[in-house]
């Protein structure tokens, strides 16, 4: 499965409008200290948000299938983007009604969420640079 995100600057600012799969819009921004307006999360903050929401959704789906009451479920993710290697700290808060066996199973399910697995596996980057002239037919360099 592939996903597409397209970002465009909003005016003359560090704010970005990101269109995800041509359906959902996210606004990102940078902190005031570096010239942004702090009107949205930073791209690094979205990494923590993606992991936290994926773990929560994965555990919630598991709980539904198994008939577990997960009232009070929460996931806190702290992302240290300055450490080497980069570090995520994940705190999974579960209701105290679960047995030790259920807690262990939920822990394994949380670690298997798709975003977590993707981050552990690593990434390959295929990058291409296009200029506006190259993107418009008939506007590229003259043929030789």
C-alpha positions as CSV (number, residue, x, y, z in Angstrom):
1,X,0.0,0.0,0.0
2,X,1.3,3.4,-0.8
3,X,0.3,6.8,0.6
4,X,1.0,10.3,-0.9
5,X,1.5,13.5,0.9
6,X,1.9,16.8,-1.0
7,X,3.1,19.9,0.9
8,X,2.9,23.6,-0.2
9,X,4.0,26.7,1.8
10,X,1.2,28.9,3.0
11,X,2.1,32.4,2.0
12,X,5.5,33.7,3.0
13,X,5.7,31.7,6.2
14,X,7.1,28.5,7.5
15,X,3.5,27.1,7.7
16,X,2.8,24.2,5.3
17,X,-0.5,22.8,4.0
18,X,-0.1,19.1,3.5
19,X,-2.6,17.2,1.5
20,X,-2.7,13.5,2.3
21,X,-4.0,11.0,-0.3
22,X,-5.9,13.9,-1.9
23,X,-8.4,13.8,0.9
24,X,-7.1,15.1,4.2
25,X,-5.4,18.4,5.0
26,X,-2.9,18.9,7.8
27,X,-1.2,22.2,8.7
28,X,2.3,22.1,10.0
29,X,4.4,25.0,11.2
30,X,7.6,25.8,13.0
31,X,8.1,27.3,16.5
32,X,8.1,31.1,16.9
33,X,11.8,30.9,18.0
34,X,12.9,30.0,14.4
35,X,10.5,32.2,12.5
36,X,7.2,30.2,12.5
37,X,3.9,31.0,14.1
38,X,3.4,27.7,16.0
39,X,0.0,27.3,14.2
40,X,0.5,23.6,13.9
41,X,2.7,20.7,14.8
42,X,6.2,20.5,13.3
43,X,7.1,17.7,11.0
44,X,9.1,16.0,13.8
45,X,6.1,16.2,16.1
46,X,4.0,14.5,13.4
47,X,6.4,11.5,13.7
48,X,5.5,11.1,17.4
49,X,1.8,11.7,16.6
50,X,1.8,9.1,13.9
51,X,3.4,6.5,16.2
52,X,1.0,7.3,19.1
53,X,-2.1,7.2,17.0
54,X,-1.1,4.0,15.2
55,X,-0.4,2.2,18.5
56,X,-3.7,3.4,19.9
57,X,-5.7,2.3,16.9
58,X,-3.9,-1.1,16.7
59,X,-4.5,-1.8,20.4
60,X,-8.1,-0.6,20.1
61,X,-8.8,-2.9,17.2
62,X,-7.2,-5.8,19.1
63,X,-9.3,-5.0,22.1
64,X,-12.5,-5.0,20.1
65,X,-11.7,-8.4,18.5
66,X,-11.0,-9.9,21.9
67,X,-13.8,-8.3,23.7
68,X,-11.4,-6.5,26.1
69,X,-12.6,-3.3,27.9
70,X,-9.8,-0.8,27.2
71,X,-11.5,2.2,28.8
72,X,-8.8,4.7,29.7
73,X,-6.3,3.5,27.1
74,X,-3.8,6.1,26.2
75,X,-0.4,6.2,24.5
76,X,2.2,8.9,25.1
77,X,5.2,9.0,22.7
78,X,8.2,11.2,23.3
79,X,10.5,11.6,20.3
80,X,14.1,12.8,20.9
81,X,15.2,14.0,17.4
82,X,18.7,15.0,18.7
83,X,19.8,11.7,20.2
84,X,22.0,9.3,18.2
85,X,20.3,7.0,17.3
86,X,17.0,8.9,17.3
87,X,14.8,7.7,20.2
88,X,11.1,7.2,20.8
89,X,9.9,6.5,24.3
90,X,6.4,4.9,24.3
91,X,4.2,4.8,27.4
92,X,1.1,2.6,27.1
93,X,-1.5,3.2,29.8
94,X,-4.0,0.4,30.2
95,X,-6.9,-0.1,32.6
96,X,-6.1,-2.1,35.7
97,X,-8.8,-4.7,34.9
98,X,-6.5,-6.6,32.5
99,X,-4.7,-9.8,33.6
100,X,-0.9,-10.0,33.3
101,X,-1.4,-12.3,30.3
102,X,-3.6,-9.8,28.6
103,X,-1.2,-7.0,29.4
104,X,1.7,-8.9,27.8
105,X,-0.4,-9.6,24.7
106,X,-1.4,-5.9,24.4
107,X,2.3,-4.9,24.7
108,X,3.2,-7.2,21.8
109,X,0.3,-6.0,19.7
110,X,1.3,-2.4,20.4
111,X,4.9,-3.1,19.2
112,X,3.5,-4.6,16.0
113,X,1.6,-1.5,14.9
114,X,2.4,-0.7,11.2
115,X,4.2,2.6,11.9
116,X,6.3,1.0,14.6
117,X,7.3,-1.8,12.3
118,X,8.1,0.7,9.5
119,X,10.3,2.7,11.7
120,X,12.2,-0.4,12.9
121,X,12.7,-1.7,9.4
122,X,14.2,1.6,8.2
123,X,13.6,3.5,5.0
124,X,15.0,3.9,1.5
125,X,14.6,7.2,-0.2
126,X,14.1,7.7,-4.0
127,X,14.5,11.4,-4.5
128,X,13.9,13.4,-7.7
129,X,14.2,17.2,-8.3
130,X,11.9,18.8,-10.9
131,X,11.9,22.4,-12.0
132,X,8.7,24.2,-13.0
133,X,10.0,24.3,-16.6
134,X,10.6,20.5,-16.6
135,X,7.1,19.9,-15.2
136,X,5.4,21.8,-18.1
137,X,5.3,20.1,-21.5
138,X,7.3,21.9,-24.2
139,X,9.1,24.1,-21.6
140,X,12.2,22.0,-21.0
141,X,15.7,22.4,-22.4
142,X,16.0,22.5,-26.2
143,X,16.9,19.3,-27.9
144,X,20.5,18.8,-29.0
